[in-house]
Amino acid sequence: MELYLFFAFLLLYVITSFLLPEDMLRKIWTLAFILSFAVTSIAIGFVRLSRQDVMMDANQLNWYYILFLFGMVSVALGAFNLWMYRKPLWKIMFSKASGDTDDDADDDS
């Protein structure tokens, strides 16, 4: 199932990279990342707060713990990245469409 999603998103990226301008492409995929980050953090929050007893053997418990741990690490790193790159993200999200994509003219780098 995960491989189907990966290849579907890869195909969608290739199609959008040929059909859309670069600034619109960045907006779409950055918004998709932010949305997936938010959904992942909400899902991990529900898992953390529900504290339900689950019937599973030790091997399954180890894998769920590893998934939960790396999910939390990715949420924490995503939050740090959103904070560190807030100015470029703001530019991507709210800039006007332009044909010039030269980044050398940026004064706040």
C-alpha positions as CSV (number, residue, x, y, z in Angstrom):
1,M,0.0,0.0,0.0
2,E,2.8,2.4,0.9
3,L,4.6,1.8,-2.4
4,Y,1.4,2.6,-4.3
5,L,1.2,5.9,-2.5
6,F,4.8,6.7,-3.1
7,F,4.6,6.0,-6.8
8,A,1.3,7.8,-7.1
9,F,2.9,10.9,-5.5
10,L,6.0,10.5,-7.7
11,L,3.8,10.4,-10.8
12,L,1.8,13.4,-9.6
13,Y,5.0,15.3,-9.0
14,V,6.4,14.5,-12.5
15,I,3.1,15.6,-14.1
16,T,2.8,18.8,-12.1
17,S,6.5,19.7,-12.7
18,F,5.8,19.7,-16.5
19,L,2.4,21.5,-16.3
20,L,2.8,24.1,-13.6
21,P,5.2,27.1,-13.1
22,E,7.9,26.6,-10.6
23,D,6.4,28.9,-7.9
24,M,3.0,27.2,-8.0
25,L,4.8,23.8,-7.9
26,R,6.6,24.9,-4.7
27,K,3.4,26.2,-3.1
28,I,1.5,23.0,-3.8
29,W,4.2,20.6,-2.5
30,T,5.1,22.8,0.5
31,L,1.5,22.9,1.5
32,A,1.3,19.1,1.1
33,F,4.3,18.7,3.4
34,I,2.8,21.1,6.0
35,L,-0.6,19.3,5.8
36,S,1.0,15.9,6.2
37,F,3.1,17.2,9.1
38,A,0.0,18.5,10.8
39,V,-1.9,15.2,10.3
40,T,1.0,13.2,11.5
41,S,1.4,15.2,14.7
42,I,-2.4,15.0,15.4
43,A,-2.4,11.3,14.9
44,I,0.6,10.8,17.2
45,G,-1.1,13.0,19.7
46,F,-4.2,10.8,19.6
47,V,-2.0,7.7,20.0
48,R,-0.2,9.3,23.0
49,L,-3.3,10.6,24.7
50,S,-5.6,7.6,24.2
51,R,-3.5,5.2,26.4
52,Q,-5.5,2.2,25.4
53,D,-4.4,-1.3,26.2
54,V,-3.7,-3.2,23.1
55,M,-3.4,-7.0,22.8
56,M,-0.3,-7.8,20.9
57,D,2.8,-9.9,21.2
58,A,6.2,-8.5,22.1
59,N,7.4,-8.4,18.5
60,Q,4.5,-6.3,17.4
61,L,4.9,-4.0,20.4
62,N,8.5,-3.4,19.5
63,W,7.6,-2.4,16.0
64,Y,4.8,-0.1,17.1
65,Y,7.2,1.6,19.6
66,I,9.8,2.1,16.8
67,L,7.1,3.6,14.5
68,F,5.9,5.9,17.3
69,L,9.4,6.9,18.2
70,F,10.4,7.8,14.7
71,G,7.1,9.5,14.1
72,M,7.8,11.7,17.1
73,V,11.3,12.4,15.9
74,S,10.0,13.4,12.5
75,V,7.3,15.7,14.0
76,A,10.0,17.4,16.2
77,L,12.4,17.9,13.3
78,G,9.5,19.1,11.2
79,A,8.6,21.7,13.8
80,F,12.2,22.9,14.0
81,N,12.4,23.1,10.2
82,L,9.2,25.1,10.0
83,W,10.6,27.5,12.6
84,M,14.1,27.8,11.0
85,Y,12.8,28.2,7.5
86,R,9.7,30.4,8.3
87,K,10.9,33.3,6.1
88,P,11.5,31.3,3.0
89,L,8.2,29.4,3.6
90,W,6.4,32.7,4.0
91,K,7.9,33.8,0.6
92,I,6.8,30.6,-1.1
93,M,3.3,30.7,0.2
94,F,2.5,34.4,-0.2
95,S,4.7,35.7,-3.1
96,K,3.2,36.8,-6.3
97,A,3.7,34.6,-9.4
98,S,6.6,35.9,-11.4
99,G,8.7,34.7,-14.3
100,D,12.0,35.6,-12.6
101,T,13.1,33.0,-10.1
102,D,16.6,34.4,-9.6
103,D,17.5,34.0,-5.9
104,D,20.6,36.2,-6.0
105,A,18.6,39.4,-5.5
106,D,17.5,38.4,-2.0
107,D,18.7,40.8,0.6
108,D,17.6,39.0,3.8
109,S,19.8,35.8,3.3
